[in-house]
Amino acid sequence: MLTPIVVAQVVVALSVLYVWIFRYDNLVREFKEYRLSDTVRNLVGAVKIALCTLLLTGIWYPSLVLYPALIMAFLMLGAQVAHFRAKHAWQKYIPSLVLLLLSLYIAGVASGRLA
């Protein structure tokens, strides 16, 4: 049965994987715009892909979900800051904001603070 937490985990994981695998050229351009090094970009990408793997694995092993969701939320907060510093239009903020909120929801449910 698909519960809201499982849907949220799948949405976050597949969205992030899609961006980091199929839209990588766009990320290269954005990280240059943010004046962040290739090393930082590759480190962020590796961490996000690992977190996505843990979020998906957490469907069957829920104890794996809390910390990856919190770290993903932190990285999405970093994306918000990067968009702000680059003075992007507000539309650019929406995807990372939605993923930030979903990651916080996942963490809240995983911690037992939300039902």
C-alpha positions as CSV (number, residue, x, y, z in Angstrom):
1,M,0.0,0.0,0.0
2,L,1.3,3.4,-0.9
3,T,1.3,5.7,2.1
4,P,2.1,9.4,2.0
5,I,5.6,8.9,3.4
6,V,6.4,6.3,0.7
7,V,5.1,8.6,-2.0
8,A,7.2,11.5,-0.6
9,Q,10.3,9.3,-0.4
10,V,9.9,8.2,-4.1
11,V,9.1,11.7,-5.3
12,V,12.2,13.2,-3.6
13,A,14.5,10.3,-4.6
14,L,13.4,10.1,-8.2
15,S,13.3,13.9,-8.7
16,V,16.9,14.3,-7.4
17,L,18.1,11.3,-9.4
18,Y,16.5,12.6,-12.6
19,V,18.2,16.0,-12.2
20,W,21.7,14.6,-11.3
21,I,21.6,11.9,-14.0
22,F,19.7,13.2,-16.9
23,R,20.1,17.0,-16.5
24,Y,23.7,17.0,-15.4
25,D,24.7,19.5,-18.2
26,N,22.3,22.0,-16.6
27,L,23.9,21.4,-13.2
28,V,27.4,22.0,-14.6
29,R,26.2,25.4,-15.9
30,E,24.5,26.3,-12.6
31,F,27.4,25.4,-10.4
32,K,29.6,27.6,-12.6
33,E,27.1,30.4,-12.2
34,Y,27.2,29.9,-8.4
35,R,31.1,30.0,-8.6
36,L,31.4,26.6,-7.0
37,S,34.1,24.2,-8.0
38,D,33.8,21.0,-10.0
39,T,34.9,19.2,-6.8
40,V,32.0,20.7,-4.8
41,R,29.5,19.8,-7.6
42,N,30.7,16.2,-7.8
43,L,30.7,15.8,-4.0
44,V,27.2,17.2,-3.7
45,G,26.1,14.9,-6.6
46,A,27.6,11.8,-5.0
47,V,26.0,12.6,-1.6
48,K,22.6,13.3,-3.2
49,I,22.7,10.1,-5.1
50,A,23.6,8.1,-2.0
51,L,20.8,9.8,-0.1
52,C,18.3,8.9,-2.8
53,T,19.4,5.3,-2.6
54,L,18.9,5.4,1.2
55,L,15.5,7.0,0.8
56,L,14.4,4.3,-1.6
57,T,15.8,1.5,0.5
58,G,14.0,3.1,3.5
59,I,10.7,2.0,2.0
60,W,11.6,-1.5,3.2
61,Y,13.9,-0.5,6.0
62,P,12.3,2.6,7.6
63,S,15.2,3.0,10.2
64,L,17.4,4.2,7.3
65,V,15.2,7.3,6.5
66,L,15.6,9.9,9.2
67,Y,19.2,11.1,8.6
68,P,19.2,10.9,4.8
69,A,16.0,13.0,4.8
70,L,17.6,15.6,7.2
71,I,20.7,15.8,5.1
72,M,18.7,16.1,1.9
73,A,16.7,19.0,3.5
74,F,20.0,20.7,4.4
75,L,21.2,20.4,0.8
76,M,17.9,21.7,-0.5
77,L,18.3,24.6,1.8
78,G,21.7,25.2,0.3
79,A,20.1,25.2,-3.1
80,Q,17.7,27.9,-1.9
81,V,20.6,30.0,-0.8
82,A,22.4,29.4,-4.1
83,H,19.4,30.6,-6.0
84,F,19.1,33.6,-3.8
85,R,22.7,34.6,-4.2
86,A,22.4,34.2,-8.0
87,K,19.4,36.4,-7.9
88,H,17.3,34.0,-9.9
89,A,13.6,34.5,-10.6
90,W,11.3,33.0,-8.0
91,Q,10.3,30.2,-10.3
92,K,13.8,28.7,-10.0
93,Y,13.3,28.4,-6.2
94,I,10.2,26.2,-6.4
95,P,11.6,22.7,-7.2
96,S,14.2,22.8,-4.4
97,L,11.7,24.4,-2.0
98,V,9.2,21.6,-2.6
99,L,11.9,19.0,-2.1
100,L,13.0,20.8,1.0
101,L,9.5,20.6,2.5
102,L,9.0,17.0,1.4
103,S,12.4,16.1,3.0
104,L,11.3,17.8,6.3
105,Y,8.0,15.9,6.1
106,I,9.8,12.6,5.6
107,A,12.2,13.4,8.5
108,G,9.2,14.3,10.7
109,V,7.4,11.1,10.0
110,A,10.6,9.0,10.4
111,S,11.3,10.6,13.8
112,G,7.8,9.9,15.0
113,R,6.9,13.6,15.5
114,L,4.4,13.6,12.6
115,A,1.9,10.9,11.9
